[in-house]
Amino acid sequence: MKKLMYISLIAGVACMVQACSGNKDSKASADSANTAKADTAKKDSSASAVDKDDAKFAVAAANGGMAEVELGTLAQQKAANQKVKDFGGMMVSDHSKANEEMKALAKSKGIILPATIDSDEQKVKDNLSSKSGADFDKAYVDNMIEDHKNDIKEFEDATKNLKDPDLKAFAVKTLPTLKMHLDAIQKIHDSMK
């Protein structure tokens, strides 16, 4: 009964955090709710929750994956270079698949994921939306190179540091795809010179 009360309290807090934020920054709301959940689990040994750093990785991965899909869709619509359009299509396909895996994994672990991309990713999307043609292609390619370098570092760290074996397995499984994406976008970048 006590465990059910804590779970209900956590769910209520999470809903209030989401509602109060007005989805202004869904990633921050998810991080906050997961931290509260982990802190409650520490205080009550009968409650269980994923380590807050593991939950933070899941939230960041979900946020980044959603952004890749949205930016990939934008590339399919706005890119002048067919290789950039095709890369955007690959982002939509590969990251949609990874996003679905992360959603299922998070649900099974009780991790709250963001519903929308965070404000930083939204700024990138807004900036890219204002561009067209070769200007769009260059900005998108540059962003994808930088973004995938950062993602690879985060996922490499996750493969070493995550405590949850299922989240760690997700990072291990996803890392080669991220490296393949970086290699592909680097080749597109080099061909555009």
Solvent accessible surface area in square Angstrom, and as a share of the most:
residue,aa,sasa,rsa
1,M,188,0.84
2,K,122,0.52
3,K,89,0.38
4,L,111,0.55
5,M,124,0.55
6,Y,58,0.22
7,I,88,0.44
8,S,65,0.42
9,L,108,0.54
10,I,16,0.08
11,A,51,0.40
12,G,33,0.32
13,V,47,0.27
14,A,8,0.06
15,C,89,0.53
16,M,119,0.53
17,V,42,0.24
18,Q,42,0.19
19,A,79,0.61
20,C,116,0.70
21,S,34,0.22
22,G,61,0.59
23,N,70,0.36
24,K,173,0.73
25,D,35,0.18
26,S,0,0.00
27,K,48,0.21
28,A,57,0.44
29,S,6,0.04
30,A,0,0.00
31,D,23,0.12
32,S,57,0.37
33,A,1,0.01
34,N,7,0.04
35,T,47,0.27
36,A,37,0.29
37,K,43,0.18
38,A,7,0.05
39,D,51,0.26
40,T,24,0.14
41,A,17,0.13
42,K,152,0.65
43,K,175,0.74
44,D,17,0.09
45,S,116,0.75
46,S,62,0.40
47,A,13,0.10
48,S,96,0.62
49,A,38,0.30
50,V,21,0.12
51,D,48,0.25
52,K,80,0.34
53,D,91,0.47
54,D,2,0.01
55,A,3,0.03
56,K,108,0.46
57,F,20,0.08
58,A,0,0.00
59,V,0,0.00
60,A,31,0.24
61,A,17,0.13
62,A,8,0.06
63,N,7,0.04
64,G,18,0.17
65,G,6,0.05
66,M,34,0.15
67,A,4,0.03
68,E,2,0.01
69,V,32,0.18
70,E,56,0.25
71,L,5,0.02
72,G,0,0.00
73,T,51,0.30
74,L,19,0.09
75,A,0,0.00
76,Q,80,0.36
77,Q,124,0.55
78,K,58,0.24
79,A,5,0.04
80,A,70,0.54
81,N,43,0.22
82,Q,111,0.49
83,K,110,0.47
84,V,0,0.00
85,K,56,0.24
86,D,84,0.44
87,F,5,0.02
88,G,0,0.00
89,G,18,0.18
90,M,53,0.23
91,M,0,0.00
92,V,38,0.22
93,S,70,0.45
94,D,40,0.21
95,H,14,0.06
96,S,41,0.26
97,K,135,0.57
98,A,18,0.14
99,N,19,0.10
100,E,104,0.47
101,E,54,0.24
102,M,3,0.01
103,K,106,0.45
104,A,65,0.51
105,L,30,0.15
106,A,1,0.01
107,K,172,0.73
108,S,85,0.55
109,K,50,0.21
110,G,30,0.29
111,I,13,0.07
112,I,42,0.21
113,L,32,0.16
114,P,8,0.05
115,A,67,0.52
116,T,54,0.31
117,I,13,0.06
118,D,15,0.08
119,S,47,0.30
120,D,91,0.47
121,E,33,0.15
122,Q,70,0.31
123,K,135,0.57
124,V,42,0.24
125,K,52,0.22
126,D,78,0.40
127,N,80,0.41
128,L,3,0.01
129,S,45,0.29
130,S,91,0.58
131,K,60,0.25
132,S,77,0.49
133,G,27,0.26
134,A,76,0.59
135,D,99,0.51
136,F,0,0.00
137,D,4,0.02
138,K,123,0.52
139,A,23,0.18
140,Y,0,0.00
141,V,1,0.00
142,D,54,0.28
143,N,37,0.19
144,M,0,0.00
145,I,18,0.09
146,E,110,0.50
147,D,33,0.17
148,H,0,0.00
149,K,112,0.47
150,N,76,0.39
151,D,20,0.11
152,I,19,0.10
153,K,126,0.54
154,E,82,0.37
155,F,15,0.06
156,E,56,0.25
157,D,55,0.29
158,A,5,0.04
159,T,30,0.18
160,K,147,0.62
161,N,103,0.53
162,L,15,0.07
163,K,142,0.60
164,D,20,0.11
165,P,99,0.62
166,D,69,0.36
167,L,0,0.00
168,K,64,0.27
169,A,58,0.45
170,F,15,0.06
171,A,0,0.00
172,V,82,0.47
173,K,126,0.53
174,T,17,0.10
175,L,20,0.10
176,P,83,0.52
177,T,46,0.27
178,L,3,0.01
179,K,94,0.40
180,M,89,0.40
181,H,1,0.00
182,L,36,0.18
183,D,75,0.39
184,A,27,0.21
185,I,0,0.00
186,Q,61,0.27
187,K,129,0.55
188,I,17,0.09
189,H,49,0.22
190,D,75,0.39
191,S,65,0.42
192,M,67,0.30
193,K,184,0.78
